[in-house]
Amino acid sequence: MQNHKIEDSNKQIRYVTNLGIVGNVILAIVKVGVGFLTGSIALIADGIHSLSDMATDVAVLLGVHYGSKQPDKKHPYGHGRIETFSAGFIALVLVFGGAGMIYYAAFDISRSKIMEPHITILIVAIASVIIKEMLYKITKKVAIESHSSALYANAWHHRSDSLSSIVVLVGFTSQRLGFGYGDQIAAVAVGLMIVMVGIRVMRECLRELTESAVDSETIDEIKNIIKSNPSIEQWHKLRTRTVGREVFLDLHILVNPELTITAAHEIAESLENTMHEHITRPVNITVHIEPNLPELRK
């Protein structure tokens, strides 16, 4: 069941990521083409930037491919950390990208540079906002469902491109209203937002790498499943951690000391099956069975 969950989420992740690649290629062709027709070097550069965005798409695909490999002798807990490093890479791209927007906006203000976007460039910017915002929403939805930090970071990479195109729209509007630095100020605000998202994703990656427990909602769900099993008389030493999209947990359960080994094993197996059925994320479970004796109770 666990492998089935992972493969299903892998299919969804590959689908939305490949959709992102197609979107980036289309935007790159349109931006570069219009850039040559209008003589806009900035738009040509933005088109090349859309092509470079595929680096994060490739990072997601590689993370999913290698992170989903079966455990082996050198990696008995699987390869899920590869997806974590993939998310970290994309988070760095977000941080540096946002910082770059802030730097260049501040640099333009210091030089009193006022942007005057061509109406054709404005149309391309609107198209870019629509496409990238759609990719953001679709990618974020799958990221939440699959618990993929790498895909979530990539979703925000789509949104960062959408927001950067909105900056062009803000600049055009501010020009019409007589305020020449509207686009630069908007770029600073957007840049700060992107940096904060990148830092948040990076923080989540570090939490996983430092063996932090899973989120409180998942822990509450695990506890409720344990409590709902009437054959488990007591339990303790519940520990959880995440490896990529998977949850690893171990715990001790106390059962009737008069049960046979076979009966006690069936209780543990029933608990594991219930965990697999009710927890949306793939779960690796280790259950230690103890007799319910006074000296073993906690």
WOGIFEN-V167212 format. One record per helix or strand of 2 or more residues. SS is the DSSP state (~ for helix, > for strand). FROM is the first residue (numbers start at 0). LEN is the number of residues. If there is no record, write none. Layout:
SS_FROM_LEN + SS_FROM_LEN
This chain:
~_1_37 + ~_40_12 + ~_53_14 + ~_80_30 + ~_118_28 + ~_148_28 + ~_181_28 + ~_215_12 + >_233_10 + >_245_10 + ~_260_18 + >_282_9 + ~_293_3
